């Protein structure tokens, strides 16, 4: 004779989730909770990939995916939702197909969009909790604020090179992300993973921990990372834990909040916008030159000196020839080596670090200095595909 809880699970589901059902902390009632749950994953990249795979495999009844990007070959080193055959496809299409193949018993709700002020609150309000797989500060702060306003837990994760962080924010009895970091960092002050790199396995570890926290919250079991920030160092293979008290003066979740509606943080968090170059400039004093314009300069025999400010490891991958190499970390001590009478074009991987270098050099009195917009990556895309992208 079956129980009411068992009747809510099909025979196929009982067979599939058998290893859950024999856990006293889960059982049939817990599996039914998962089946009735709705989880929203924002971002189906490095963190979202393992989180989505494990939540789908675990039997979370409805998984919403919010993603707008397409699969790029550089994603495949860490974004395990995708295969080589998915390159060029929309991530949302490829992810939905893969997750439905992983578990046909769960519903996958695709939301092919960029989460912003216009849709965040409505989107988040329709789910039990949010797993934050975003990779930029603007979205991270937006998700946090929307979760506080909607009363939904925010399962936070972040990665940088070899280090990761996990916590649970925005619960009634715990802090939010702003209790830890009240305001976004200055524009361009924190390099992205595209600039700094990331060990491919790291998002798998952090994303899996996010899935673990989400399942604990849905099941009402264990001790979620509420008021605790878990730090992971992949090189040392060690964990540390910090206590995070709720800030009663927090502008969003404090006792007297001053932020009562969503704001867009793109301008505050993004790297400085590209400024038009020396020809056709809509912005006097711009610092950027595009790859095609630089290529015209070089083809016409213009006297241009290229300055590579990337790290030694990056230079080993590919470089523009001929170029002088002065790492960004050494510019402050070596800028006087440069001839103020020469036309200089500075480049890095994507143009963020080199833009900072150009601004510094101009502040020192070198006026004919330009930033290669989009860096060597864009040069490879638009000018020389023989250069490997990374």
N, C-alpha and C positions, 0 to 999 in steps of 0.2 A: 504493500500500500504506500503510495507516494504522499509526500507532504505538499502543502499549498505552495511552498517556496520551490520545490522540485518541479511542480507542474508549470511554473513560469519559465523554466528552462527546457528547451527541447532535448530529445535524446541525443541529437548530434552535439548540442552545446555541452551536455553533461559529459559526453565522451571527450570533447575537446578540452574542457576546463577541469578535467579530473584531478590534476595535481593541485589546483586551487581548492577544489571542493573538500579534499581530505585535510586541508589546513584548518584547525579549529578557529583561527583568526579570520578566516574567509568563509568557508562553508557555502552551502547553497544560498543562504540569506545574503551573504556578502557578494557572491557572484551576481545575484539578482540586483543588488545595489549598483554594481558596475554596469549591468545591462541597462538600467534605467538612467544612467548618468549621461551628462552632456559636457564634453570638454572641448575648449577652443584652443588650438595651437596657432599662435601668431608667428609666422615664419616657418618655412619648410626647408631650412638649410642645414647647417652643421648640427645645431642643437635640436631643431624640429624633427630631423630625420630619425634618430634613435628613439626620441620620445614618442613620435607617432607610431613607429613600428611596435614598440612594446605596449603602448596603450591599446592599439588595435588587437595585438595578440592576446592581451589580457581580457578582452571582451568588454571594453568600455562601449556602451551602446551606441552613442553618437559622438563622432569626432568631427569638429569643425576645423577646416584648414583655411587660413587666410594667407595668401601668397600671390605675388604679382609678377615674379621674375621668370626668366627662362633658364634652362639648364645649360651651363657653360662647362667646357672641358676642365677648367680649373676647379670646379666644384667636386669632381669625382674623387679627389684625394681624401675627402672627409664626409661628404653628404651621401650616406649609404642608401638613401631612398632611390637613387638613380644609377643607371648603367650607361655604358658608352653609347648605346643605341638611343638614349634619351637626349643627347646633346642637341640643342636647338629647339626642343619641345618646351612648352610651358610647364613650369614646375608643378602647377596645380593638377594638370592633366596626368602627368607621369606619376605623381604622388598618389592621386586617387586610384589610379589603375593598380599600382603596387599594393596599396593598403587593402583594397577589396580582394586582391588575390591572397594576401596574408590571412584575412579573416572575412569570409562572405557574410558572417552573422552580424557584423556591425555596420552602421550607417555612416557614410562619409559625406559630410556637407562641404562642398567646395565654395570658397569665397575668393574669387580671383580679383583681388583689389589691393590697393595700398591702404593700410589702416591709417586714418587721419582724423582730424577733429570732426569732420562731417559724419563719420560712420562708426567711430570707436565705441561710443556709449551704447548705441542700439545693438551693435554686434555682440559686445561683451555681455549685455544684459540677458541674452538668450541662452547663456550657458551657466553651468554650476561653478566652473573655475577656469582660469586661463593659464596656459603654459607659455611663458614668454621665450620665444626662440629668436627674438630680434637681434640685429647686429649693429645697431646704432643708438646713440643716446636719445635722439628725438623720439623714436618709437618707444623706447624703454620708459621715458618719463610720461609719455602719453598713455601707455598701457597702465602704468601705476596709478595715475590720476583717475583714469576711467574706472579701474577696479575699485578704488576707494569710493567713488561716487555711486557705482552700481552695487557695492557691497559684495564683491566677488573676490575670492582668494587669487593671488598672483604668484604662480610658481616661477621664481626667477632663476635664471642661469646666465652666466657670462663666461667668455673664454678670451685668453690673450697669450699667445705664444705657447708656453708650457703650463700655464696656470688657469684655474677655473674657480668659479664661485657659485654657490647654490644657496637659496633661502626661500622662505615662504612669506610673502608680504600681503598686507591689506586684509588681514583677518580682524574680527572685532576686538580681539585681545592682544594684537601684536602690532609691530611697526610697519610702516610702508617704506618704499625705496627712498623717499625724500627724508625720512628720519636718518638714513645713513648718508645720503648725498643730497642735501637740500636743493642745490642748483646744478645745472649741467656744467661741464668743464668749458674753458674758453675754446672757441673755434680752432680746430686744427691742432690742439695741444695733445690729444691722445690719438696715436696712429691706429688705423683699422687693421684687421687681420690681413687684408690685402697688402698693406704696407709693412706690417711687422712680422707676418707669418703666423702659422699655428700648426702644432703637431696634429696630424690627422686623426689620431685616436682620441685626443682630448675632448672634442665635442661629443664623441660617443660615450665617454665616461660621464661627463656633466649632463648630457641629455638623458642618459639612463637614470641618473640620480633625480632629475626633474620628474621623470615618469614615476619613479618610486614615491616621491613626495605626493604627486597627484593621486596615486592609488591609495596611499595612507589617508589622505583627506577624504576621498570618496568612501572608503570603508569605515572611517572613524576609528582607525586602529593605529597603534604605535605613537610615537612622539614626533610630529612634523617639525620641520625647521622653522618654527615660529619664534621670532625673537633671537634667532641664531643664524650666523653666517658661516657656512662651511667653505673652507678654502682648501684647494687641492693643488699640489705641486707634482707634476708628472715626472720631472727629472729626479726628485727625491723620493717619489712615490709615497708622499706623506700628506696627512690631513691635519688641519688646524681648525679650531672652532672659536668664533668670537661671539660674545653676547651682544645683542642689539636691543636696547630698551626702546620702547615707544617714546617719541619726543612729543610731550604735551604741547609744545609750541610749534609743531610742524604745520606748515602752511596748508597742507591738504588733509591730514588725518588727526591733527591736534585738537585740543579742547575748543579752540576758537579759530577754525580754519579761515584763511583769507582767500584761498583758491576754491571757488565753488562752482566753477565751470571749466571746461577743457580749453587749453591753449595749444597752439601749434608751435613746435620748438625747432623746426627745420633750420631757421636762420641762426638760432642760437647754438645748435649742436654741429651743424655741418661744417666741413672745411670751407675756407673762404672761397667764394664763387670766383670762377674764372673771369679775368678781366681782359677786355679786348686788346689785341696786339697792336703793333705799330702802324699797320695799314688798315684802312676802313674802320678805324677805332671809333666806337660810340662812347668811349670812356677815356677822357684825357688822362694820361699818366698810367695807363694799363700796363700790366707786367707780363701778360701771357702772349705767346706765339704758338699757333697750331702747327702740327707736323707738316702739313702741306705747304704752309708758308715758309717754314724753315727749309724744307726740301728745295723750294724755289730759290731761296738765298744761296744754298750750297751749289745748286746746279748752275747758277749764274756766276759762280766764282767769288761770291762775297766773302770778305774776311770775317769769319766767325770762329770763335773758340768755344768748343763744347766743354762743359764742366759737369762731371758725373759726381753726385754727392751721395750715392748709395753706399751700402755696407760692403765690406770685402766679399762676403758670400754672394751677394747679388751680382757683383761685378763678374764673378766667375761664371754665372749663368749666361749672361749676354751683356754686350755693351755696344755703344755707338763708336765708330772709328772715323777720324781720330778724335779722342776725347781725353782731357786731363782728369785725373781722379783725385778729388779732395773730399773725403767723407764729411758728412754734415757735422759730425762731432768735432772736426778739426778746423772748420771754417773760421771760427772766432780767432784762432791763433795763426791762421795762414792766409787770411784774405789779402794781406799786403803783398803776397806773391803775385797777385793779379795785376795786369796792366790796365790802368784806368782809361787808356786810349783805345783799348780793344773792345770789339763787340762780343759780349759773352752770352751764351745760351746755357742755362743750368737745367739739368734734368735729374729725375729720380724714377721711381717705379710708376707712380700715378700722378705726380705733379704737386702733391701736397707739401712734402718736405722741401722740394726745390723752390716752391713759392715762398716759403719762409726764408730760405737762403737769399733769394733775390731781394726781398724786402730789407734784409740785413745789409746786403752789399750796397743797395741804393742809399741806405742810411749812412753808410761810410763814405759816400760821395761818388761811387761808381754809377754813372747814369745810364750807360748803354748796356744794360743787363736785362735779360729776358728769361722767362720761365717757359719751358716746353710743356704746354697744357696737355694733360693726360699722360705725361711721362713716356718712358720707353715702351710701356704697354700699348699706348695709343699709336706710337710710331710703328710698332709691329703690325697693328691692325690696318693702318692706313697707308703705310709706305713700304715696309720691308717684312713680309710674312716669314722670311727665313729666320728672323730673330725669334727664339723660343719665348713664349709667354709663360709667366709663372704666377 
